[in-house]
Each structure stands twice: as structure tokens, then as C-alpha cells.
Amino acid sequence: MIEIKNIHKTFSKNKVLKGINLSFTHPGVYAVLGPNGSGKTTLIKCILGMVIPDKGEIKIQGDPIQKEWLYRKQIDYLPQIANFPGNLRVSELIRMIKDLRSANNRCEQQLIEQLGLTPYLDKKLSNLSGGTRQKVNLVLTFLFDSPFLILDEPTTGLDPVALLILKTLIDQERKKGKIVVLTSHIMSFVEEVSDEIVFLLEGKVYFKGSSSQLKEKTKQPSFEHAIANLLTQTDYA
């Protein structure tokens, strides 16, 4: 369970989060959506302890995370932009992350083969394309078996085959009873994998519910049209 209570965050004079109240209480996939600058990444970083809120409280499994760090072992995280040393080979990076995490992990070979990374294991990260680096990031994220999974723009750079594999991996995590929180700008992907939608606008929650509830509420025929409608309307809080 992730509980977010009255979270505020300001950077300089820019109020990014304005009293966010959210709870992810049941296993499933929760998509956090919104335009650029709506506060999505800041909210995720608050959950991870990478950004300290000015006000409010976040609890993981009922315990406040403020001034704590061990709770992070319960979270597997894929950042929007992952910067690893370019001189490392793919196999070296995977081994390093496994040593650092020292946590339960699944068979890495299966993930590597699923994502077609076997030919790249001895290549340096600096020599990989953006899409291939993203596949490496996916291996590092799904390699461990934590109860919470946070994916910030996981589809970036993926080809159609890799995108299908990502959907399968997310579905497997859902079936294990995990809470998966993700962001994405690909609405077809979001609609297919998500159980619940959270829409942020100007640092506030404007909608929380299923995609079908969103279409009904906005009276729009498709999910993409419903999201576009939220961007022009401000009375769905």
C-alpha cells in the first residue's frame, strides 16, 4: 500500500505539487498521467525519497518514509532517463546492480533472451542505441522481485516487439499481486495495461478511476479523446 497525504512541493517560485492526496491500496497497475509540468515525475521522486516534500506525508505499507531508507528495498524503479557509465559492458552492469541490490532476483538469462540482449552482453553501453539501452534498463528493473514497481516512461525507444514483451512483463507482475505505478505518453499502451488512471493537472489530482469511467465522465468515445478533454476542462476533480 502506498498512501500520499496532502503533498506539497515548490521549486523556487514554481508550485509543482499542490496538496496531492492519493492511495494505491490494491494490487494492480496505476497509470499517473498529465501534461509536461503537471508533477508526475516529482510525485514519483517523492515516493522514492529523491525529493523531500515541503508538506504532507507518504506511507509505504503503513509506515512513514520520512528519514527512512530501508523501504526503498521494497521498490523496483525504472527511471525516465537512466545514466550508467558508458565504459561498462552490459554484462558488467547487470552483475554490478545484482551485487549492489543483494536481493532476491529471478533468472536473468530468461529476461535477457526475452528482450533479445544476448548479442549485446559484451558491448559497452556507450555503443548501444537508445532502444537497446532501454531494454537493458528493463532487465535491471524486472530482475528483482519487490512488492512495488515504479516505471517512469518505460516505453521510451522500444520497438513494437519489445513493447509487447513489456506488456507481458507488467501483466506478470500484476498477477503476482504487486502494485505497479507507471507514467507514459502512449495512451494506447496506458489503456491496455492499466487498471486505474490518475490524471494530474497543475499539481493537483483531477481524476482517479478506470479508463471506462473516464470516458463516461467526459462523454468521449475513446480514451485518447477523454484525456484530451481533461486537458481543456478543469471541473472533474
FIRO-288339 format. One record per residue (C-alpha): residue in one letter; y, x, z. Coordinates in steps of 0.25 Angstrom, whole numbers. Example, Ala and Ser with C-alpha at 12.3 -4.5 7.8 and 13.67 -1.06 7.14 Angstrom:
2
ATOM res     v     u     w
ATOM   A   -18    49    31
ATOM   S    -4    55    29
END
This chain:
237
ATOM res     v     u     w
ATOM   M     0     0     0
ATOM   I    14     5    -4
ATOM   E    26    -2     3
ATOM   I    40     0    -1
ATOM   K    51    -6     8
ATOM   N    66    -6     5
ATOM   I    66     7    -2
ATOM   H    80    12    -6
ATOM   K    83    25   -13
ATOM   T    96    31   -18
ATOM   F    99    43   -26
ATOM   S   113    47   -25
ATOM   K   120    34   -28
ATOM   N   109    29   -36
ATOM   K   101    18   -28
ATOM   V    87    19   -35
ATOM   L    79    10   -25
ATOM   K    86    -2   -18
ATOM   G    76    -8    -8
ATOM   I    63    -7   -14
ATOM   N    52   -16    -8
ATOM   L    38   -15   -14
ATOM   S    24   -15    -9
ATOM   F    11   -11   -17
ATOM   T     1   -17    -8
ATOM   H   -11   -19   -16
ATOM   P   -20   -10   -26
ATOM   G   -14   -11   -40
ATOM   V    -5    -6   -50
ATOM   Y    10    -8   -47
ATOM   A    20    -4   -58
ATOM   V    34    -1   -54
ATOM   L    43    -3   -66
ATOM   G    58    -3   -69
ATOM   P    68     3   -78
ATOM   N    72    18   -76
ATOM   G    80    20   -63
ATOM   S    74     8   -57
ATOM   G    68    16   -45
ATOM   K    53    17   -49
ATOM   T    51    32   -48
ATOM   T    60    33   -36
ATOM   L    51    22   -29
ATOM   I    39    29   -33
ATOM   K    44    42   -27
ATOM   C    48    35   -14
ATOM   I    34    31   -13
ATOM   L    29    45   -15
ATOM   G    39    51    -5
ATOM   M    46    59   -16
ATOM   V    59    51   -14
ATOM   I    63    46     0
ATOM   P    69    32     0
ATOM   D    83    30     7
ATOM   K    78    18    14
ATOM   G    65    10    15
ATOM   E    50    13    18
ATOM   I    38    16    10
ATOM   K    24    14    15
ATOM   I    11    18    10
ATOM   Q    -2    12    16
ATOM   G     8     6    27
ATOM   D    13    20    31
ATOM   P    28    24    28
ATOM   I    29    36    19
ATOM   Q    42    42    24
ATOM   K    40    56    29
ATOM   E    25    55    25
ATOM   W    18    62    14
ATOM   L     3    61    16
ATOM   Y     4    47    10
ATOM   R     6    53    -4
ATOM   K    -9    57    -4
ATOM   Q   -12    43    -6
ATOM   I    -3    42   -19
ATOM   D    -7    48   -33
ATOM   Y     6    49   -41
ATOM   L     9    51   -55
ATOM   P    24    55   -57
ATOM   Q    32    51   -69
ATOM   I    35    66   -72
ATOM   A    24    76   -67
ATOM   N    29    90   -67
ATOM   F    18   100   -66
ATOM   P    19   115   -68
ATOM   G    17   117   -83
ATOM   N     9   130   -82
ATOM   L    -2   123   -75
ATOM   R   -15   119   -83
ATOM   V   -19   105   -82
ATOM   S   -32   108   -74
ATOM   E   -24   117   -64
ATOM   L   -14   106   -62
ATOM   I   -25    96   -59
ATOM   R   -32   106   -49
ATOM   M   -19   109   -42
ATOM   I   -16    94   -40
ATOM   K   -30    92   -35
ATOM   D   -28   103   -25
ATOM   L   -15    98   -20
ATOM   R   -20    84   -18
ATOM   S   -33    87   -12
ATOM   A   -36    73   -12
ATOM   N   -48    64   -18
ATOM   N   -48    65   -33
ATOM   R   -56    59   -44
ATOM   C   -63    67   -55
ATOM   E   -52    74   -62
ATOM   Q   -61    76   -74
ATOM   Q   -62    61   -77
ATOM   L   -47    60   -77
ATOM   I   -45    72   -86
ATOM   E   -55    67   -96
ATOM   Q   -49    53   -96
ATOM   L   -35    58   -99
ATOM   G   -40    68  -109
ATOM   L   -35    80  -102
ATOM   T   -47    89  -103
ATOM   P   -41    97  -115
ATOM   Y   -29   100  -107
ATOM   L   -34   105   -94
ATOM   D   -32   119   -97
ATOM   K   -18   117  -103
ATOM   K    -5   119   -96
ATOM   L     3   107   -92
ATOM   S    15   112  -100
ATOM   N     7   112  -113
ATOM   L     3    97  -111
ATOM   S    10    85  -117
ATOM   G    17    75  -108
ATOM   G     6    65  -110
ATOM   T    -5    75  -107
ATOM   R     3    79   -94
ATOM   Q     4    65   -90
ATOM   K   -12    64   -91
ATOM   V   -13    76   -82
ATOM   N    -3    68   -72
ATOM   L   -13    56   -73
ATOM   V   -25    65   -70
ATOM   L   -17    71   -57
ATOM   T   -13    57   -53
ATOM   F   -27    49   -55
ATOM   L   -35    61   -50
ATOM   F   -33    57   -35
ATOM   D   -37    44   -28
ATOM   S   -26    40   -20
ATOM   P   -23    25   -16
ATOM   F    -9    25   -23
ATOM   L    -6    29   -37
ATOM   I     9    30   -42
ATOM   L    11    32   -57
ATOM   D    25    35   -62
ATOM   E    25    32   -77
ATOM   P    10    36   -79
ATOM   T    10    33   -94
ATOM   T    21    43   -98
ATOM   G    16    51  -110
ATOM   L     2    45  -110
ATOM   D    -5    41  -124
ATOM   P   -12    28  -125
ATOM   V   -26    33  -121
ATOM   A   -20    40  -109
ATOM   L   -13    27  -105
ATOM   L   -26    19  -106
ATOM   I   -32    29   -97
ATOM   L   -20    28   -87
ATOM   K   -22    13   -86
ATOM   T   -37    15   -83
ATOM   L   -34    25   -72
ATOM   I   -23    15   -66
ATOM   D   -33     4   -67
ATOM   Q   -44    12   -60
ATOM   E   -34    15   -48
ATOM   R   -31     1   -47
ATOM   K   -46    -3   -46
ATOM   K   -47     7   -35
ATOM   G   -37    -1   -26
ATOM   K   -25     8   -28
ATOM   I   -10     5   -28
ATOM   V    -4    11   -41
ATOM   V    11    11   -43
ATOM   L    16    15   -57
ATOM   T    28    15   -66
ATOM   S    29    14   -81
ATOM   H    38    11   -92
ATOM   I    26     6  -101
ATOM   M    26    -9   -98
ATOM   S    12   -12  -105
ATOM   F     6    -1   -96
ATOM   V    12    -7   -84
ATOM   E     8   -21   -87
ATOM   E    -7   -17   -90
ATOM   V    -9    -9   -77
ATOM   S     0   -15   -66
ATOM   D    -4   -26   -56
ATOM   E    11   -27   -51
ATOM   I    25   -24   -57
ATOM   V    36   -19   -48
ATOM   F    49   -19   -56
ATOM   L    61   -10   -51
ATOM   L    75   -12   -56
ATOM   E    87    -5   -50
ATOM   G    79     0   -38
ATOM   K    74   -14   -34
ATOM   V    61   -22   -36
ATOM   Y    64   -33   -46
ATOM   F    49   -37   -48
ATOM   K    36   -35   -42
ATOM   G    24   -43   -47
ATOM   S    13   -43   -59
ATOM   S    17   -42   -73
ATOM   S    13   -56   -76
ATOM   Q    23   -61   -64
ATOM   L    34   -52   -70
ATOM   K    32   -59   -84
ATOM   E    32   -73   -77
ATOM   K    44   -69   -69
ATOM   T    52   -64   -81
ATOM   K    47   -74   -90
ATOM   Q    44   -64  -100
ATOM   P    32   -63  -110
ATOM   S    28   -49  -108
ATOM   F    28   -38   -97
ATOM   E    38   -29  -104
ATOM   H    47   -41  -106
ATOM   A    46   -45   -92
ATOM   I    50   -30   -88
ATOM   A    62   -31   -98
ATOM   N    66   -44   -92
ATOM   L    67   -37   -78
ATOM   L    76   -26   -83
ATOM   T    86   -37   -87
ATOM   Q    84   -46   -75
ATOM   T    87   -44   -60
ATOM   D    83   -57   -54
ATOM   Y    68   -54   -52
ATOM   A    68   -47   -38
END
